[in-house]
Amino acid sequence: MAAVAVNGVKLGTTSQAYLESKPVSDTKVLISDLCRQFYNLGWVSGTGGSITIKVHDDSVPKPQQLVIMSPSGVQKERMLPEDMYVLSPNGSVLSSPSPKPYPHKPPKCSDCGPLFMKAYELCNAGAVIHSHGIESCLVTMINPSSKEFRISHMEMIKGIKGHGYYDELVVPIIENTAYEYELTESLAKAIEAYPKATAVLVRNHGIYIWGDSWISAKTQAECYHYLFDAAIKLNQLGLDWSTPLHGPIHLGSGKQRNISAKAETLDSDNKSEPARRCIVLDIEGTTTPISFVTDVLFPYARDNVGRHLSATYDIEETQDDIKLLRSQVQDDLEKGIVGAVPIPSDDAGKEAVIGALVANVESMIIADRKITALKQLQGHIWRTGFEKNELKGVVFDDVPEALMKWHDLGIKVYIYSSGSRLAQRLLFGYSNYGDLRKYLSGFFDTTVGNKRETRSYAEIAESVGVDRPSEVLFVTDVFQEAVAAKAAGLEVIVSIRPGNGPLPDNHGFKTINTFLEI
């Protein structure tokens, strides 16, 4: 039991004095106010929906904070602070509201309780909202077989934790049950399967949304409902909300899936191209000359690493980069990696730390190491270069036309590169053919896994929402990557471009010299 100070006196969080303290009272008032707002938005009408917030107290670690939860089966817009339940961190009821006279029902804690507690447990949330907003219900009914909601290139995606405008937002969908508590296991599985998610849709029912705080949960809830409403309206207009340009559905996901099903029934002698729903592209040697990376990007990062670290040393982003590099270098030193040198503690001074960092980074760049610590820092250095017009991304001449063609066919295109997602977005956003990000549905980097490991491609196939890995085409110039992707069940084509390395004899893969051959 955590101890807190109330009026200078230390109390346990379950003591009666603390249950009547200002932090607890303020949280009860807050839930009452929010439920009135949510009722006006249509999220908690008909006594449906609910909200729970942890009692924020700087002296109590979040896992040990008390939980305030709204009751079940009541008019949410008429709730008062005294109608709230107070729960311990493990979900046991510490304080219940007093019964009210007829026609009010006897008080009952929210039926969503088990699901709320699961979100607290698995996501370290500070608040959870359950909405019955009609948008969250209808969006799950457009495609009754879909297990995910996906949308990209919408401004309000930026309001979802961990997402930017060019990212693809993925929200898992679970099936509804007769009783709310029966959803607990499905919710837990969805959270574990989608670690980036901050929401889970329940088909024909509503949505659960969580955040680090009530402000985060509320902000995201507003953004989710906006995006669902936008998807519904785009669908009514015959436009595909899930593609970057939101063009006509004509050959979008629904019809494309029908084509896929028909393709499987064709005679085995039919030599037509396999049905594809997604294409995943490598960068170096595939969309972009290797020489651009080795002769332009790498030298720029190497020559500017010291300047970048000096200019941004105290910024949180750079401190995160340094922390990641410290961890990587320590691991390198333990493994005896050539070129690794110890990084002194901060006590040694800024210049000494930067000097050691520069030496390690230069060594990593020379060795062309595919490690997150290096790629993340390089992305931040390159961002400055692109924004100052000191760098411009280069793609082969056939790339823009192919991207447009695939988009018009309703085929989603993703990038998978050892470079950071930021670096990928910069290259295609500031390319020699202008901003090409509007044709790209998402970006994968080594945080999804090493490019020569089969499990990385299995994870990508899961992430892009196909029924079978074979519906994904992966294009790369690296034989080992091709082997790993094929082992995961993806269709693979090897890119032959000027400057690419040789392939083994009898490699067994289809090859192309230009994307227009696909």
VOVEX-439327 format. One record per residue (C-alpha): residue in three letters; residue number from 1; x, y, z. Coordinates in steps of 0.2 Angstrom, whole numbers, plus 5000, padded with zeros to 4 digits. Layout:
BEGIN
PT resn resi    X    Y    Z
PT  ala  NUM    X    Y    Z
...
END
This chain:
BEGIN
PT resn resi    X    Y    Z
PT  met    1 5000 5000 5000
PT  ala    2 5007 5017 4995
PT  ala    3 5009 5031 5008
PT  val    4 5004 5048 5003
PT  ala    5 5004 5065 5012
PT  val    6 4988 5074 5015
PT  asn    7 4989 5090 5025
PT  gly    8 5007 5085 5030
PT  val    9 5001 5068 5037
PT  lys   10 5006 5052 5029
PT  leu   11 4992 5041 5024
PT  gly   12 4989 5025 5015
PT  thr   13 4980 5026 4998
PT  thr   14 4966 5015 5005
PT  ser   15 4963 5025 5021
PT  gln   16 4947 5034 5023
PT  ala   17 4955 5051 5024
PT  tyr   18 4964 5048 5007
PT  leu   19 4947 5042 5000
PT  glu   20 4940 5059 5005
PT  ser   21 4955 5069 4999
PT  lys   22 4956 5082 4986
PT  pro   23 4964 5071 4972
PT  val   24 4950 5058 4974
PT  ser   25 4937 5071 4974
PT  asp   26 4944 5081 4959
PT  thr   27 4944 5065 4949
PT  lys   28 4926 5061 4953
PT  val   29 4921 5079 4948
PT  leu   30 4931 5077 4932
PT  ile   31 4923 5061 4927
PT  ser   32 4905 5069 4929
PT  asp   33 4910 5083 4918
PT  leu   34 4918 5073 4905
PT  cys   35 4902 5061 4904
PT  arg   36 4891 5076 4901
PT  gln   37 4903 5081 4886
PT  phe   38 4903 5064 4880
PT  tyr   39 4884 5062 4881
PT  asn   40 4882 5078 4870
PT  leu   41 4894 5070 4857
PT  gly   42 4884 5054 4857
PT  trp   43 4897 5043 4865
PT  val   44 4887 5038 4881
PT  ser   45 4869 5039 4877
PT  gly   46 4856 5027 4882
PT  thr   47 4866 5023 4898
PT  gly   48 4880 5015 4887
PT  gly   49 4898 5019 4887
PT  ser   50 4909 5023 4902
PT  ile   51 4925 5031 4908
PT  thr   52 4938 5028 4921
PT  ile   53 4953 5038 4927
PT  lys   54 4967 5035 4939
PT  val   55 4969 5047 4953
PT  his   56 4984 5057 4948
PT  asp   57 4996 5059 4963
PT  asp   58 5014 5063 4961
PT  ser   59 5019 5054 4977
PT  val   60 5010 5038 4971
PT  pro   61 5018 5027 4956
PT  lys   62 5005 5025 4942
PT  pro   63 5003 5006 4945
PT  gln   64 4998 5010 4963
PT  gln   65 4986 5024 4960
PT  leu   66 4968 5022 4964
PT  val   67 4955 5020 4951
PT  ile   68 4939 5030 4949
PT  met   69 4925 5022 4938
PT  ser   70 4908 5027 4933
PT  pro   71 4893 5016 4937
PT  ser   72 4884 5005 4925
PT  gly   73 4866 5008 4919
PT  val   74 4864 5026 4923
PT  gln   75 4860 5042 4914
PT  lys   76 4878 5047 4911
PT  glu   77 4874 5065 4908
PT  arg   78 4866 5066 4925
PT  met   79 4879 5058 4936
PT  leu   80 4886 5067 4951
PT  pro   81 4903 5065 4959
PT  glu   82 4896 5055 4973
PT  asp   83 4889 5042 4961
PT  met   84 4907 5036 4957
PT  tyr   85 4916 5020 4963
PT  val   86 4933 5020 4970
PT  leu   87 4944 5005 4966
PT  ser   88 4961 4999 4972
PT  pro   89 4974 4996 4959
PT  asn   90 4969 4977 4958
PT  gly   91 4951 4981 4955
PT  ser   92 4943 4978 4972
PT  val   93 4930 4991 4977
PT  leu   94 4935 5003 4991
PT  ser   95 4921 5015 4990
PT  ser   96 4903 5013 4983
PT  pro   97 4889 5026 4980
PT  ser   98 4874 5026 4991
PT  pro   99 4858 5019 4983
PT  lys  100 4845 5032 4976
PT  pro  101 4826 5031 4977
PT  tyr  102 4815 5024 4963
PT  pro  103 4816 5025 4948
PT  his  104 4835 5024 4950
PT  lys  105 4842 5006 4950
PT  pro  106 4853 5000 4964
PT  pro  107 4871 5006 4961
PT  lys  108 4882 4994 4951
PT  cys  109 4900 4997 4945
PT  ser  110 4903 4998 4927
PT  asp  111 4901 4982 4917
PT  cys  112 4917 4988 4907
PT  gly  113 4927 4986 4924
PT  pro  114 4936 4970 4919
PT  leu  115 4941 4978 4902
PT  phe  116 4946 4994 4910
PT  met  117 4957 4985 4922
PT  lys  118 4965 4975 4908
PT  ala  119 4970 4991 4899
PT  tyr  120 4978 4998 4915
PT  glu  121 4987 4982 4917
PT  leu  122 4994 4980 4900
PT  cys  123 4996 4998 4894
PT  asn  124 5000 5007 4910
PT  ala  125 4986 5019 4906
PT  gly  126 4981 5034 4916
PT  ala  127 4963 5034 4909
PT  val  128 4952 5023 4898
PT  ile  129 4936 5028 4888
PT  his  130 4923 5016 4882
PT  ser  131 4912 5025 4868
PT  his  132 4896 5019 4859
PT  gly  133 4898 5033 4847
PT  ile  134 4889 5028 4831
PT  glu  135 4905 5031 4820
PT  ser  136 4914 5018 4830
PT  cys  137 4900 5006 4827
PT  leu  138 4897 5009 4809
PT  val  139 4915 5009 4803
PT  thr  140 4917 4990 4809
PT  met  141 4901 4986 4798
PT  ile  142 4908 4992 4781
PT  asn  143 4918 4976 4779
PT  pro  144 4911 4963 4791
PT  ser  145 4926 4951 4788
PT  ser  146 4939 4964 4792
PT  lys  147 4949 4962 4808
PT  glu  148 4957 4979 4807
PT  phe  149 4953 4997 4803
PT  arg  150 4966 5006 4793
PT  ile  151 4968 5024 4787
PT  ser  152 4983 5035 4781
PT  his  153 4987 5053 4776
PT  met  154 4974 5062 4787
PT  glu  155 4979 5076 4798
PT  met  156 4970 5070 4813
PT  ile  157 4981 5054 4814
PT  lys  158 4994 5066 4822
PT  gly  159 4983 5066 4837
PT  ile  160 4985 5047 4840
PT  lys  161 5000 5043 4851
PT  gly  162 5016 5038 4841
PT  his  163 5008 5043 4824
PT  gly  164 5012 5056 4811
PT  tyr  165 5003 5062 4795
PT  tyr  166 5012 5049 4784
PT  asp  167 5009 5034 4795
PT  glu  168 4996 5021 4793
PT  leu  169 4985 5020 4808
PT  val  170 4979 5002 4812
PT  val  171 4965 4999 4825
PT  pro  172 4961 4980 4829
PT  ile  173 4943 4975 4828
PT  ile  174 4937 4961 4840
PT  glu  175 4920 4953 4839
PT  asn  176 4906 4958 4850
PT  thr  177 4898 4947 4864
PT  ala  178 4882 4946 4873
PT  tyr  179 4890 4952 4889
PT  glu  180 4903 4966 4891
PT  tyr  181 4915 4956 4903
PT  glu  182 4916 4942 4890
PT  leu  183 4926 4954 4879
PT  thr  184 4941 4954 4891
PT  glu  185 4951 4940 4884
PT  ser  186 4949 4946 4866
PT  leu  187 4954 4964 4871
PT  ala  188 4969 4957 4880
PT  lys  189 4974 4947 4864
PT  ala  190 4972 4963 4853
PT  ile  191 4982 4973 4864
PT  glu  192 4996 4961 4864
PT  ala  193 4995 4958 4845
PT  tyr  194 4995 4977 4842
PT  pro  195 5008 4985 4854
PT  lys  196 5007 5002 4846
PT  ala  197 4988 5003 4847
PT  thr  198 4979 5014 4859
PT  ala  199 4962 5008 4855
PT  val  200 4952 4992 4851
PT  leu  201 4936 4993 4841
PT  val  202 4922 4981 4845
PT  arg  203 4911 4976 4830
PT  asn  204 4893 4982 4830
PT  his  205 4897 4990 4848
PT  gly  206 4909 5003 4850
PT  ile  207 4927 5007 4855
PT  tyr  208 4939 5006 4870
PT  ile  209 4953 5020 4870
PT  trp  210 4966 5023 4883
PT  gly  211 4980 5036 4886
PT  asp  212 4994 5041 4898
PT  ser  213 4982 5053 4906
PT  trp  214 4963 5058 4904
PT  ile  215 4969 5072 4892
PT  ser  216 4978 5060 4881
PT  ala  217 4963 5048 4881
PT  lys  218 4951 5062 4877
PT  thr  219 4961 5069 4864
PT  gln  220 4964 5052 4855
PT  ala  221 4945 5048 4857
PT  glu  222 4941 5064 4848
PT  cys  223 4953 5060 4834
PT  tyr  224 4947 5042 4832
PT  his  225 4929 5047 4831
PT  tyr  226 4934 5060 4818
PT  leu  227 4944 5048 4808
PT  phe  228 4930 5035 4808
PT  asp  229 4917 5048 4803
PT  ala  230 4929 5053 4788
PT  ala  231 4931 5035 4783
PT  ile  232 4912 5032 4783
PT  lys  233 4909 5048 4773
PT  leu  234 4923 5044 4760
PT  asn  235 4916 5027 4758
PT  gln  236 4899 5035 4754
PT  leu  237 4907 5045 4741
PT  gly  238 4915 5030 4733
PT  leu  239 4932 5034 4739
PT  asp  240 4945 5023 4748
PT  trp  241 4950 5030 4765
PT  ser  242 4964 5017 4767
PT  thr  243 4975 5023 4753
PT  pro  244 4986 5038 4753
PT  leu  245 4977 5048 4740
PT  his  246 4959 5042 4745
PT  gly  247 4955 5039 4727
PT  pro  248 4940 5030 4720
PT  ile  249 4937 5013 4727
PT  his  250 4935 5005 4710
PT  leu  251 4949 4992 4712
PT  gly  252 4951 4995 4731
PT  ser  253 4951 4983 4745
PT  gly  254 4934 4975 4743
PT  lys  255 4934 4972 4724
PT  gln  256 4953 4968 4725
PT  arg  257 4949 4954 4737
PT  asn  258 4936 4947 4725
PT  ile  259 4949 4947 4711
PT  ser  260 4961 4938 4723
PT  ala  261 4948 4924 4726
PT  lys  262 4944 4922 4708
PT  ala  263 4963 4921 4704
PT  glu  264 4964 4906 4715
PT  thr  265 4952 4897 4704
PT  leu  266 4961 4899 4688
PT  asp  267 4968 4884 4679
PT  ser  268 4986 4881 4685
PT  asp  269 4992 4883 4667
PT  asn  270 4986 4901 4667
PT  lys  271 5002 4912 4667
PT  ser  272 4993 4928 4673
PT  glu  273 5002 4938 4687
PT  pro  274 4997 4933 4705
PT  ala  275 4984 4944 4714
PT  arg  276 4993 4957 4725
PT  arg  277 4986 4968 4738
PT  cys  278 5002 4976 4744
PT  ile  279 5019 4979 4738
PT  val  280 5034 4982 4750
PT  leu  281 5049 4990 4742
PT  asp  282 5067 4991 4748
PT  ile  283 5077 5007 4745
PT  glu  284 5095 5005 4742
PT  gly  285 5097 4997 4725
PT  thr  286 5078 4996 4722
PT  thr  287 5070 5013 4722
PT  thr  288 5086 5023 4724
PT  pro  289 5104 5021 4718
PT  ile  290 5116 5013 4731
PT  ser  291 5128 5027 4726
PT  phe  292 5116 5040 4733
PT  val  293 5117 5032 4750
PT  thr  294 5135 5028 4750
PT  asp  295 5142 5044 4741
PT  val  296 5129 5057 4747
PT  leu  297 5119 5052 4763
PT  phe  298 5132 5043 4773
PT  pro  299 5146 5056 4770
PT  tyr  300 5134 5070 4775
PT  ala  301 5130 5061 4791
PT  arg  302 5148 5057 4795
PT  asp  303 5154 5075 4791
PT  asn  304 5140 5083 4801
PT  val  305 5138 5071 4816
PT  gly  306 5149 5082 4828
PT  arg  307 5140 5099 4822
PT  his  308 5123 5091 4825
PT  leu  309 5127 5084 4842
PT  ser  310 5135 5100 4848
PT  ala  311 5120 5111 4842
PT  thr  312 5106 5099 4849
PT  tyr  313 5115 5092 4864
PT  asp  314 5103 5097 4877
PT  ile  315 5087 5093 4867
PT  glu  316 5077 5078 4873
PT  glu  317 5078 5070 4855
PT  thr  318 5097 5070 4855
PT  gln  319 5098 5064 4873
PT  asp  320 5088 5049 4868
PT  asp  321 5099 5046 4853
PT  ile  322 5114 5047 4865
PT  lys  323 5106 5035 4877
PT  leu  324 5103 5023 4863
PT  leu  325 5121 5025 4857
PT  arg  326 5128 5022 4874
PT  ser  327 5119 5006 4875
PT  gln  328 5125 5000 4858
PT  val  329 5143 5005 4861
PT  gln  330 5143 4996 4878
PT  asp  331 5136 4980 4869
PT  asp  332 5149 4982 4856
PT  leu  333 5163 4984 4869
PT  glu  334 5158 4968 4877
PT  lys  335 5158 4959 4861
PT  gly  336 5174 4966 4855
PT  ile  337 5168 4975 4840
PT  val  338 5182 4984 4831
PT  gly  339 5181 5003 4831
PT  ala  340 5170 5004 4847
PT  val  341 5178 5016 4860
PT  pro  342 5171 5019 4878
PT  ile  343 5159 5034 4880
PT  pro  344 5163 5044 4896
PT  ser  345 5150 5049 4908
PT  asp  346 5142 5066 4907
PT  asp  347 5153 5071 4921
PT  ala  348 5168 5071 4909
PT  gly  349 5160 5086 4900
PT  lys  350 5150 5089 4884
PT  glu  351 5165 5090 4872
PT  ala  352 5173 5073 4879
PT  val  353 5156 5064 4877
PT  ile  354 5153 5071 4859
PT  gly  355 5171 5066 4854
PT  ala  356 5168 5048 4859
PT  leu  357 5151 5048 4851
PT  val  358 5158 5055 4834
PT  ala  359 5172 5041 4834
PT  asn  360 5159 5027 4837
PT  val  361 5147 5034 4824
PT  glu  362 5161 5036 4811
PT  ser  363 5166 5018 4814
PT  met  364 5148 5012 4812
PT  ile  365 5146 5021 4796
PT  ile  366 5161 5015 4788
PT  ala  367 5156 4997 4793
PT  asp  368 5138 5001 4786
PT  arg  369 5130 4993 4802
PT  lys  370 5112 4991 4801
PT  ile  371 5108 4995 4819
PT  thr  372 5094 5006 4826
PT  ala  373 5105 5017 4836
PT  leu  374 5115 5023 4821
PT  lys  375 5100 5024 4809
PT  gln  376 5090 5035 4821
PT  leu  377 5104 5047 4823
PT  gln  378 5107 5048 4805
PT  gly  379 5089 5051 4802
PT  his  380 5090 5066 4813
PT  ile  381 5105 5073 4804
PT  trp  382 5098 5070 4787
PT  arg  383 5082 5079 4792
PT  thr  384 5092 5095 4795
PT  gly  385 5100 5093 4778
PT  phe  386 5084 5090 4768
PT  glu  387 5076 5105 4777
PT  lys  388 5090 5116 4773
PT  asn  389 5090 5110 4755
PT  glu  390 5108 5103 4757
PT  leu  391 5101 5086 4752
PT  lys  392 5088 5080 4740
PT  gly  393 5082 5062 4739
PT  val  394 5085 5052 4723
PT  val  395 5074 5039 4715
PT  phe  396 5076 5030 4699
PT  asp  397 5066 5037 4684
PT  asp  398 5053 5023 4683
PT  val  399 5049 5024 4702
PT  pro  400 5036 5039 4702
PT  glu  401 5026 5032 4687
PT  ala  402 5025 5014 4695
PT  leu  403 5020 5022 4712
PT  met  404 5006 5031 4703
PT  lys  405 5001 5015 4693
PT  trp  406 5000 5004 4708
PT  his  407 4990 5017 4718
PT  asp  408 4977 5018 4703
PT  leu  409 4976 4999 4704
PT  gly  410 4971 5000 4723
PT  ile  411 4988 4992 4728
PT  lys  412 4995 4998 4744
PT  val  413 5014 5002 4744
PT  tyr  414 5025 5001 4759
PT  ile  415 5044 5004 4762
PT  tyr  416 5055 4993 4772
PT  ser  417 5073 4999 4774
PT  ser  418 5087 4998 4787
PT  gly  419 5086 5017 4787
PT  ser  420 5075 5024 4800
PT  arg  421 5057 5028 4796
PT  leu  422 5061 5047 4797
PT  ala  423 5075 5045 4785
PT  gln  424 5063 5035 4773
PT  arg  425 5050 5049 4774
PT  leu  426 5063 5062 4771
PT  leu  427 5070 5053 4755
PT  phe  428 5053 5052 4747
PT  gly  429 5047 5068 4754
PT  tyr  430 5061 5078 4746
PT  ser  431 5064 5068 4731
PT  asn  432 5070 5073 4714
PT  tyr  433 5052 5070 4708
PT  gly  434 5044 5080 4722
PT  asp  435 5034 5073 4737
PT  leu  436 5031 5055 4733
PT  arg  437 5024 5051 4751
PT  lys  438 5006 5053 4745
PT  tyr  439 5008 5036 4736
PT  leu  440 5015 5027 4751
PT  ser  441 5004 5019 4764
PT  gly  442 5018 5016 4777
PT  phe  443 5036 5014 4782
PT  phe  444 5045 4999 4791
PT  asp  445 5063 5000 4798
PT  thr  446 5073 4988 4808
PT  thr  447 5062 4990 4824
PT  val  448 5051 4977 4815
PT  gly  449 5066 4966 4814
PT  asn  450 5082 4963 4804
PT  lys  451 5080 4963 4785
PT  arg  452 5088 4946 4784
PT  glu  453 5077 4937 4796
PT  thr  454 5061 4928 4791
PT  arg  455 5051 4934 4806
PT  ser  456 5053 4952 4800
PT  tyr  457 5043 4948 4785
PT  ala  458 5030 4938 4794
PT  glu  459 5028 4953 4805
PT  ile  460 5026 4965 4790
PT  ala  461 5013 4953 4782
PT  glu  462 5003 4953 4799
PT  ser  463 5004 4972 4800
PT  val  464 4998 4976 4782
PT  gly  465 4982 4966 4785
PT  val  466 4983 4953 4771
PT  asp  467 4974 4936 4773
PT  arg  468 4990 4927 4766
PT  pro  469 5008 4932 4765
PT  ser  470 5008 4928 4747
PT  glu  471 4997 4943 4744
PT  val  472 5012 4954 4747
PT  leu  473 5026 4957 4734
PT  phe  474 5043 4961 4741
PT  val  475 5056 4969 4729
PT  thr  476 5074 4970 4735
PT  asp  477 5091 4969 4727
PT  val  478 5099 4959 4742
PT  phe  479 5098 4940 4739
PT  gln  480 5098 4936 4758
PT  glu  481 5083 4947 4761
PT  ala  482 5074 4939 4746
PT  val  483 5077 4922 4754
PT  ala  484 5070 4928 4771
PT  ala  485 5055 4935 4763
PT  lys  486 5051 4920 4753
PT  ala  487 5053 4909 4768
PT  ala  488 5039 4920 4776
PT  gly  489 5028 4916 4761
PT  leu  490 5029 4933 4752
PT  glu  491 5031 4934 4733
PT  val  492 5048 4941 4729
PT  ile  493 5056 4949 4715
PT  val  494 5075 4954 4714
PT  ser  495 5079 4972 4708
PT  ile  496 5094 4973 4695
PT  arg  497 5100 4991 4695
PT  pro  498 5116 4999 4690
PT  gly  499 5129 4998 4704
PT  asn  500 5120 4983 4713
PT  gly  501 5130 4968 4718
PT  pro  502 5130 4952 4709
PT  leu  503 5118 4938 4713
PT  pro  504 5122 4920 4716
PT  asp  505 5121 4908 4701
PT  asn  506 5104 4899 4700
PT  his  507 5097 4910 4713
PT  gly  508 5079 4905 4708
PT  phe  509 5071 4922 4709
PT  lys  510 5062 4933 4696
PT  thr  511 5072 4948 4692
PT  ile  512 5067 4965 4685
PT  asn  513 5077 4980 4678
PT  thr  514 5063 4993 4681
PT  phe  515 5047 4994 4691
PT  leu  516 5038 4995 4674
PT  glu  517 5041 4977 4672
PT  ile  518 5030 4973 4687
END
